[in-house]
Amino acid sequence: MTKPKIRVPKAELAAFCKRWQITEFALFGPVVSDNGNFGPESAVDAIARFGPEARHTLLDLGRMERELTSLFNQQVNLISWRGLEQSGNRFHQERILGSAQVVYAA
């Protein structure tokens, strides 16, 4: 497994995850891939698993992306595990989960 190509602010990320009821947070795609082109202008792809009591809206996901962008000092695209699982696109699921690297777990 490849080390993420960005600095992961662990304490700040843990606080963020606790506040938003995230039980697992992972990076995927070029930011953790050996063969991906990732640079300072690239977006960071992230996936979050929320606790069973979490009830977030699409506006909340937008807020989370903005907070994460500030946290990582780079644009972040956030998706949810539940959304990915419900998408029905097996190829997309395998591609994302095949490269996902957990950087926070409650």
C-alpha positions as CSV (number, residue, x, y, z in Angstrom):
1,M,0.0,0.0,0.0
2,T,1.3,3.4,-1.0
3,K,1.7,6.2,1.5
4,P,-0.7,9.1,0.8
5,K,0.9,11.8,-1.3
6,I,-0.3,14.5,1.0
7,R,0.2,15.3,4.7
8,V,-2.7,13.8,6.7
9,P,-3.4,16.1,9.7
10,K,-4.4,13.3,12.1
11,A,-5.5,15.2,15.1
12,E,-7.5,17.7,13.1
13,L,-9.0,14.9,11.0
14,A,-10.0,12.9,14.1
15,A,-11.8,16.0,15.5
16,F,-13.5,16.6,12.2
17,C,-14.7,12.9,12.0
18,K,-16.0,12.9,15.6
19,R,-17.9,16.1,15.0
20,W,-19.5,14.8,11.8
21,Q,-20.1,11.2,13.2
22,I,-17.7,9.6,10.8
23,T,-16.6,6.2,11.9
24,E,-14.2,5.5,9.0
25,F,-12.5,7.9,6.6
26,A,-10.3,6.8,3.7
27,L,-8.5,8.3,0.8
28,F,-8.6,6.7,-2.7
29,G,-7.5,7.2,-6.2
30,P,-4.4,9.1,-7.4
31,V,-3.6,10.4,-3.9
32,V,-2.8,6.9,-2.7
33,S,-2.0,5.2,-6.0
34,D,1.5,4.2,-7.3
35,N,0.4,4.9,-10.9
36,G,-1.7,8.0,-10.4
37,N,-0.7,11.5,-11.4
38,F,-1.2,13.5,-8.3
39,G,0.1,17.0,-7.8
40,P,-0.7,20.3,-6.0
41,E,-3.6,21.1,-8.4
42,S,-5.2,17.6,-8.0
43,A,-8.3,17.0,-6.0
44,V,-8.1,14.6,-3.1
45,D,-10.7,11.8,-3.3
46,A,-12.1,10.7,0.0
47,I,-14.8,8.4,1.2
48,A,-16.5,8.5,4.6
49,R,-18.6,5.9,6.5
50,F,-21.0,7.5,8.9
51,G,-22.4,6.2,12.2
52,P,-25.9,4.8,12.2
53,E,-27.3,7.8,14.0
54,A,-25.9,10.3,11.5
55,R,-28.5,12.1,9.3
56,H,-26.6,14.4,7.0
57,T,-28.0,16.3,4.0
58,L,-26.3,17.1,0.7
59,L,-25.7,20.6,2.0
60,D,-23.9,19.0,5.0
61,L,-21.7,17.0,2.5
62,G,-20.8,20.3,0.8
63,R,-19.8,21.8,4.2
64,M,-17.7,18.8,5.0
65,E,-15.9,19.1,1.6
66,R,-15.1,22.8,2.3
67,E,-13.8,21.9,5.8
68,L,-11.7,19.1,4.4
69,T,-10.4,21.3,1.6
70,S,-9.2,23.8,4.3
71,L,-7.8,20.9,6.4
72,F,-5.8,19.4,3.6
73,N,-5.0,22.7,1.8
74,Q,-6.2,21.0,-1.4
75,Q,-9.6,20.5,-3.0
76,V,-11.4,17.5,-1.6
77,N,-14.1,15.4,-3.2
78,L,-16.1,13.5,-0.6
79,I,-18.4,10.6,-1.2
80,S,-20.2,8.3,1.4
81,W,-19.7,4.6,1.7
82,R,-23.5,4.2,1.8
83,G,-23.9,6.2,-1.5
84,L,-21.2,4.1,-3.2
85,E,-22.8,0.8,-2.0
86,Q,-26.2,1.9,-3.2
87,S,-24.9,3.1,-6.6
88,G,-25.1,-0.4,-8.1
89,N,-22.0,0.3,-10.3
90,R,-19.8,-2.7,-9.3
91,F,-16.9,-1.5,-11.5
92,H,-16.9,1.9,-9.8
93,Q,-17.2,0.3,-6.4
94,E,-14.3,-2.1,-7.0
95,R,-12.1,0.7,-8.4
96,I,-12.7,2.9,-5.4
97,L,-12.6,0.3,-2.6
98,G,-9.6,-1.4,-4.3
99,S,-7.5,1.7,-3.7
100,A,-9.1,3.1,-0.5
101,Q,-6.7,3.6,2.3
102,V,-8.2,4.2,5.7
103,V,-6.6,7.2,7.5
104,Y,-9.1,7.4,10.4
105,A,-11.2,4.8,12.2
106,A,-13.2,5.3,15.3
